Amino acid sequence: MPSHHRITLLAALLLSTVVALAQSKPRARDLGVPFDGTPGPLNAITDVKGVEVGHTTLISGEGPLKVGVGPVRTGVTAILPRGKDSLDAVFAAWFTLNGNGEMTGTTWVEESGFMDGPFMITNTHSVGVVRDAVIAWRIKRAPPDEEGYSWSLPVVAETADDDLNDMNGFHVKPEHVFHALDSAHGGPVEEGSVGGGTGMICNEFKGGIGTASRVLSAKDGGYTIGVLAQCNYGWRSQLRIAGVSVGREISDHTVRDEDVGSIIVVVATDAPLLPTQLKRLAKRVSLGLGRLGSFASDGSGDIFLAFSTANPGAYSGKGLHSLSMLSNRSLNPLFVATVQATEESVVNAMVAAETMTGINNRTVIGLPHDRLREVLKKYNRLVK
């Protein structure tokens, strides 16, 4: 491993420290930002039983850009629907609101209705190495299938971090992918400038990884929706939080002349949904982003995937499978929960991310917590 790379989450032995950090950072609700709906115990994608998340974060160097050397502000994030010890695929579907981006493996997701393996997020120019590393990781851990084949079509998504990171330096290596996968865990999820979100920008504030969840009422089935977003999109002037034009109130230190970023969102649920229903769920991510002021600009890759951990074993074997599914008339509460959790996950990403200086001494400020509270209070939207 190159010596100039600093890898956070260096070993699984540091997991307890990571969890403590994730719990100690303020989140949007801690600042008094109001949100609709009832979150799960962790208010994270890991509230969906079995889901695990792992990050590898690469930060090193400062000053002028030297391609292949740095500065480095990047990483990779892994989401494992049934945990790293399961070989069982999940029903899944994807949707692109604006396609100026990449998510590999989606043609088979579309064709088969399944996602077989982890969901990975990184920077634009590291998609290939992450994809290949996932295949190697899976071959090492899993025996051939029933017909003797070891093959994989990994789902790997990206957003571009070249405003802060030496993206053409190809600093994400296979060992970083292996580490994100091997260190994935349930429980609190680290947010902000971590993993694939390390060098990302959101609404011209520092962006990155954010997550949130919603639990439906008992009468609606008590199901859980969990969302994780890698946020690298948005124009400051369009940003709205809790219905307030926060971007216009906090208008200094902007960094882009237009919205040229992207956002990747993954939605997890334990509700028994079929792929056609999951595609409908993935589409509702768009409405959550719309609440925040997104208009899916021409230069943005807005790509979303939804999966269900219900119906275990549906992918394996031959012959008939007995499946459970909700009726379409039961989906509305899940749609609402997806919109709500998407909105909160993006705000959580901005709240967690701190000011960062990257290539050529370019600095992107973190969303200032005190000023956010002042703006919300001004418009009677602060809840505490």
C-alpha positions in Angstrom: 0.0 0.0 0.0 1.5 3.4 -1.0 3.0 5.2 2.1 1.4 8.5 1.1 -2.1 7.2 1.6 -3.7 7.6 5.0 -6.5 5.0 5.3 -9.2 5.6 7.9 -11.0 2.6 9.2 -7.6 0.9 8.9 -8.6 -2.4 10.5 -11.7 -4.0 11.9 -10.2 -3.5 15.4 -10.9 0.2 15.0 -14.6 -0.5 14.5 -15.6 0.6 18.0 -13.8 3.9 17.6 -15.6 4.5 14.3 -19.0 3.8 15.9 -18.2 6.2 18.7 -17.3 8.9 16.2 -20.5 8.3 14.2 -22.5 8.6 17.3 -20.7 11.8 18.6 -21.1 13.9 15.5 -24.1 16.2 15.4 -26.7 15.3 12.8 -29.4 17.5 11.3 -32.0 16.6 13.9 -29.5 17.5 16.7 -29.3 21.0 15.2 -33.1 21.4 15.3 -33.8 20.8 11.6 -37.4 19.6 11.4 -38.3 16.5 9.3 -41.4 14.5 8.8 -41.8 10.9 9.6 -40.6 8.5 12.3 -36.9 7.4 12.0 -35.6 4.1 13.0 -33.4 3.6 16.1 -30.2 4.6 14.2 -31.9 6.8 11.6 -29.7 5.0 9.1 -29.8 2.5 6.3 -28.6 -0.1 8.8 -32.0 0.1 10.5 -33.0 -2.4 7.8 -32.0 -5.7 9.4 -28.9 -7.3 7.8 -27.6 -4.3 5.9 -24.0 -3.5 6.5 -21.9 -0.4 5.5 -18.1 0.0 5.2 -15.8 2.8 4.1 -12.2 3.3 3.1 -11.2 6.9 3.3 -8.0 8.2 1.6 -6.7 11.6 2.6 -3.1 12.8 1.9 -1.1 15.7 0.6 -1.8 19.3 0.1 -1.0 22.1 -2.3 -0.7 22.1 -6.1 -2.1 19.2 -8.1 0.5 16.6 -9.2 -1.3 13.9 -11.1 -0.4 10.5 -9.5 0.8 12.1 -6.3 -2.0 14.2 -5.0 -3.5 15.8 -3.0 -5.7 12.8 -2.4 -9.3 13.2 -1.1 -11.2 10.1 -2.1 -12.3 6.6 -1.1 -14.9 3.9 -1.5 -18.1 2.9 0.3 -19.7 -0.6 0.4 -23.3 -1.4 1.2 -24.0 -5.1 1.7 -27.8 -5.9 1.6 -27.6 -9.1 3.7 -24.1 -8.6 5.2 -20.7 -9.8 4.0 -21.3 -13.4 5.0 -24.4 -13.9 2.8 -24.4 -15.1 -0.8 -28.1 -14.5 -1.2 -29.1 -12.0 -3.9 -31.9 -9.4 -3.3 -34.7 -8.2 -5.5 -33.6 -4.8 -6.8 -34.4 -2.1 -9.4 -32.8 1.1 -10.5 -33.8 4.4 -12.0 -31.9 7.3 -13.6 -33.4 10.8 -13.2 -30.5 12.3 -15.2 -27.9 10.0 -16.8 -24.6 12.0 -16.8 -23.0 9.3 -14.6 -22.3 5.6 -14.2 -23.7 2.7 -12.3 -22.4 -0.6 -13.6 -24.3 -3.9 -13.5 -27.7 -2.3 -14.0 -28.5 -4.0 -17.3 -28.6 -7.3 -15.4 -30.5 -5.7 -12.5 -33.0 -4.6 -15.1 -33.2 -7.9 -16.8 -33.2 -10.2 -13.8 -34.7 -8.1 -11.1 -31.9 -9.1 -8.7 -28.8 -7.5 -7.3 -26.2 -10.2 -6.6 -23.5 -8.8 -4.3 -22.7 -5.5 -2.7 -23.5 -2.0 -3.9 -20.3 0.1 -4.2 -19.8 3.9 -4.5 -16.5 5.7 -5.4 -15.2 8.4 -7.6 -15.8 8.5 -11.4 -12.4 7.3 -12.5 -12.2 4.5 -10.0 -15.3 2.6 -11.1 -13.3 0.1 -13.0 -10.8 -0.9 -10.3 -13.7 -1.1 -7.7 -15.7 -3.4 -10.1 -12.8 -5.7 -10.7 -11.8 -5.8 -7.0 -15.4 -6.8 -6.0 -15.2 -9.7 -8.4 -11.9 -10.8 -6.9 -13.3 -10.4 -3.4 -16.3 -12.5 -4.2 -14.4 -15.3 -6.0 -12.1 -15.6 -2.9 -15.1 -15.9 -0.6 -17.6 -17.8 -2.6 -17.6 -21.2 -4.3 -18.7 -21.6 -7.9 -22.5 -21.6 -8.6 -24.6 -24.7 -9.2 -23.3 -24.9 -12.8 -19.7 -24.5 -11.8 -19.3 -20.9 -12.8 -17.7 -18.0 -10.7 -19.0 -14.9 -12.3 -20.2 -11.5 -11.1 -21.6 -8.3 -12.5 -21.0 -5.8 -9.7 -23.1 -2.7 -9.2 -20.6 0.2 -8.8 -21.7 3.8 -8.9 -19.8 7.1 -8.9 -19.7 10.8 -8.5 -16.8 13.1 -9.5 -14.5 14.5 -6.8 -12.0 16.2 -9.1 -12.6 19.6 -7.5 -10.7 18.4 -4.4 -9.1 15.2 -5.4 -6.4 14.0 -7.9 -9.0 11.9 -9.6 -6.7 11.1 -12.6 -4.2 9.7 -10.2 -6.1 6.5 -9.7 -5.5 6.3 -5.9 -8.2 3.8 -5.1 -6.6 0.4 -5.2 -8.0 -3.2 -4.8 -6.9 -3.4 -1.2 -9.0 -0.3 -0.4 -12.1 -2.0 -1.9 -11.3 -5.2 0.1 -11.1 -3.1 3.3 -14.4 -1.4 2.8 -16.1 -4.7 2.2 -14.3 -6.6 5.0 -14.9 -3.8 7.6 -18.6 -3.4 6.7 -20.8 -3.5 9.8 -24.3 -2.8 11.1 -25.0 -0.1 13.6 -24.3 3.6 13.3 -23.0 4.7 9.9 -20.2 7.3 9.6 -21.3 10.3 7.5 -19.8 13.3 5.8 -16.3 13.2 4.2 -15.8 9.5 4.4 -15.5 6.6 1.9 -16.7 7.4 -1.6 -17.9 10.8 -0.3 -14.6 12.0 0.9 -14.0 14.6 -1.8 -17.6 15.4 -2.7 -19.4 18.8 -2.7 -23.1 19.3 -2.1 -25.0 22.5 -2.9 -21.5 24.1 -2.9 -21.0 23.1 0.7 -18.8 20.2 1.6 -20.8 17.0 0.9 -20.3 13.3 1.1 -22.1 10.4 2.6 -25.5 10.8 4.5 -28.1 8.3 5.6 -31.5 8.3 7.3 -34.4 5.9 7.8 -38.1 5.7 8.4 -40.3 3.1 10.2 -43.9 2.7 9.1 -46.7 2.5 11.6 -48.1 -0.9 12.6 -51.2 -0.4 10.5 -49.0 0.1 7.5 -47.0 -3.0 8.2 -44.2 -1.6 10.4 -41.7 -1.9 7.6 -38.4 0.1 7.5 -37.0 2.2 4.7 -33.3 3.1 4.8 -31.5 5.5 2.5 -27.8 6.2 1.9 -26.7 9.0 -0.4 -23.4 10.1 -1.9 -24.0 13.8 -2.4 -22.0 15.7 -5.0 -24.7 17.8 -6.7 -26.6 21.1 -6.3 -26.4 24.8 -6.8 -26.2 26.9 -3.7 -28.9 29.3 -4.8 -31.4 26.5 -5.1 -30.8 24.8 -1.7 -33.8 24.5 0.5 -33.8 22.9 4.0 -37.1 22.5 5.8 -38.7 24.6 3.2 -36.4 27.5 3.7 -34.1 29.0 1.0 -31.0 28.3 3.1 -28.7 28.6 0.0 -29.8 32.2 -0.6 -29.4 33.1 3.1 -25.9 31.6 3.3 -24.6 32.7 -0.1 -20.8 33.2 0.5 -18.0 30.9 -0.4 -19.6 29.4 -3.5 -17.4 27.2 -5.7 -19.3 26.4 -8.9 -20.8 28.5 -11.7 -23.3 25.8 -12.5 -24.7 22.5 -11.2 -22.3 19.9 -12.6 -22.2 17.4 -9.8 -24.0 14.1 -9.3 -25.8 12.1 -6.6 -26.1 8.4 -6.0 -28.9 7.1 -3.7 -29.6 3.6 -2.5 -32.8 2.7 -0.8 -33.1 -0.4 1.3 -36.3 -1.9 2.7 -37.5 -5.1 4.5 -40.9 -4.7 2.9 -41.7 -7.6 0.5 -41.5 -5.8 -2.8 -41.0 -7.2 -6.3 -38.6 -5.5 -8.8 -41.4 -3.5 -10.5 -42.4 -2.1 -7.2 -38.8 -1.4 -6.2 -38.4 0.7 -9.4 -41.4 2.7 -8.3 -39.7 3.2 -4.9 -36.4 4.3 -6.6 -38.3 6.9 -8.6 -39.5 8.6 -5.4 -36.0 9.5 -4.5 -36.4 12.3 -7.1 -39.2 13.8 -5.0 -37.0 13.9 -1.9 -34.3 15.7 -3.8 -36.8 18.1 -5.2 -37.7 19.2 -1.7 -34.1 20.3 -1.3 -34.1 22.3 -4.6 -32.6 19.8 -7.0 -33.7 20.2 -10.6 -31.5 17.3 -12.0 -29.2 19.5 -14.1 -27.8 18.6 -17.5 -24.4 17.9 -16.0 -25.6 15.8 -13.1 -25.7 12.0 -12.8 -28.8 11.4 -10.6 -29.0 7.6 -10.4 -30.8 5.6 -7.7 -31.2 1.9 -6.8 -33.7 0.2 -4.4 -33.5 -3.3 -3.0 -35.6 -5.5 -0.6 -34.2 -7.9 1.9 -37.5 -9.8 2.0 -38.0 -13.1 0.1 -34.6 -14.7 1.0 -33.6 -17.6 -1.3 -35.6 -16.3 -4.2 -32.5 -16.2 -6.5 -31.2 -19.7 -5.8 -32.1 -23.1 -7.2 -34.5 -24.1 -9.9 -38.2 -24.7 -10.1 -41.0 -22.8 -8.3 -40.5 -20.3 -5.5 -43.1 -19.1 -3.2 -42.9 -15.3 -2.8 -44.6 -12.7 -0.6 -45.4 -9.2 -1.9 -47.3 -6.2 -0.9 -50.2 -5.0 -3.0 -49.6 -1.9 -5.0 -52.3 -0.2 -3.0 -50.2 -0.7 0.1 -47.1 1.2 -1.3 -48.1 4.8 -0.6 -46.6 4.8 3.0 -43.3 3.4 1.6 -43.3 6.1 -1.1 -43.7 8.8 1.6 -41.0 7.3 3.7 -38.6 7.2 0.8 -39.1 10.8 0.1 -38.6 11.8 3.7 -35.5 9.6 4.3 -33.9 10.9 1.1 -34.4 14.5 2.1 -32.9 13.9 5.5 -30.0 11.8 4.3 -28.7 14.7 2.1 -29.0 17.2 4.9 -27.2 14.8 7.2 -24.4 14.5 4.7 -23.9 18.3 4.7 -24.2 18.6 8.4 -21.5 15.9 9.0 -19.1 17.1 6.4 -16.4 19.6 7.6 -14.5 22.3 5.6 -11.9 20.7 3.4 -9.0 22.0 1.4 -7.9 19.9 -1.6 -6.0 20.2 -4.9 -4.5 23.6 -5.7 -5.5 24.8 -2.2 -9.1 24.9 -3.2 -11.3 25.1 -0.1 -15.0 24.1 0.2 -16.6 25.1 3.5 -18.8 22.9 5.6 -22.4 23.9 6.1 -22.1 26.3 9.2 -24.2 24.8 11.9 -24.8 28.1 13.8 -25.8 30.0 10.6 -28.2 27.2 9.6 -29.9 27.4 13.0 -30.1 31.2 12.7 -31.8 30.9 9.3 -34.3 28.3 10.4 -35.1 30.3 13.5 -35.6 33.4 11.3 -38.4 31.6 9.4 -39.8 29.8 12.5 -38.6 26.4 11.4 -36.2 25.6 14.2 -37.6 22.9 16.4 -35.3 23.4 19.4 
